[in-house]
Amino acid sequence: MGHRALKPDDPLQQNIRRTAGLHALKKLRALVEADLADETYKARVLRWLRRYGWLVLPLLTLLAAYLLGVR
């Protein structure tokens, strides 16, 4: 069985292009979803720091005073 040259309008060539395009779209979607998940995590951490971060400074001050022996 010989090889035949595929023309741009050949159904097999169209299917190959469509499949390659869909595969590329899936890869892009995975990259975008990973980036969105990372941004969501960062936003959650920043929200937590805004909410509870003010408690960290007094606690660190108390810890430093305790370690230095201030009574």
C-alpha positions as CSV (number, residue, x, y, z in Angstrom):
1,M,0.0,0.0,0.0
2,G,1.6,3.3,-1.1
3,H,1.6,6.6,0.7
4,R,-0.5,9.4,-0.6
5,A,0.1,13.1,-0.2
6,L,-2.6,14.7,2.0
7,K,-4.2,17.8,0.5
8,P,-5.3,20.6,2.9
9,D,-9.0,19.8,2.3
10,D,-8.6,16.0,2.8
11,P,-10.9,14.8,5.7
12,L,-8.0,13.0,7.3
13,Q,-5.8,16.1,7.3
14,Q,-8.8,18.1,8.7
15,N,-9.2,15.5,11.5
16,I,-5.5,15.6,12.3
17,R,-5.6,19.4,12.5
18,R,-8.7,19.4,14.6
19,T,-7.2,16.8,17.0
20,A,-4.0,18.7,17.3
21,G,-5.9,21.9,18.0
22,L,-8.1,20.3,20.7
23,H,-4.9,18.9,22.3
24,A,-3.3,22.3,22.4
25,L,-6.5,23.8,23.9
26,K,-6.5,21.2,26.6
27,K,-2.9,22.0,27.5
28,L,-3.7,25.7,27.6
29,R,-6.7,25.1,29.8
30,A,-4.6,23.1,32.2
31,L,-2.0,26.0,32.4
32,V,-4.7,28.6,32.9
33,E,-6.4,26.5,35.6
34,A,-3.1,26.0,37.4
35,D,-2.5,29.7,37.3
36,L,-5.9,30.5,38.6
37,A,-5.5,28.0,41.5
38,D,-2.2,29.7,42.4
39,E,-3.8,33.1,42.3
40,T,-6.7,31.8,44.5
41,Y,-4.2,30.4,47.0
42,K,-2.3,33.7,47.1
43,A,-5.6,35.6,47.6
44,R,-6.6,33.3,50.5
45,V,-3.2,33.7,52.2
46,L,-3.4,37.5,51.9
47,R,-6.9,37.6,53.2
48,W,-5.8,35.5,56.2
49,L,-2.9,37.8,56.8
50,R,-5.1,40.8,56.7
51,R,-7.6,39.2,59.1
52,Y,-5.1,37.7,61.6
53,G,-1.7,39.2,60.7
54,W,-2.1,41.9,63.3
55,L,-1.9,39.2,66.0
56,V,1.5,38.1,64.9
57,L,3.4,41.3,65.9
58,P,2.3,41.3,69.6
59,L,3.0,37.5,69.8
60,L,6.5,38.0,68.4
61,T,7.1,40.8,70.8
62,L,6.0,38.7,73.8
63,L,8.1,35.8,72.6
64,A,11.2,38.0,72.2
65,A,10.6,39.5,75.7
66,Y,10.3,36.0,77.2
67,L,13.4,34.8,75.4
68,L,15.4,37.9,76.6
69,G,14.2,37.3,80.2
70,V,12.1,40.5,80.5
71,R,9.7,40.1,83.3
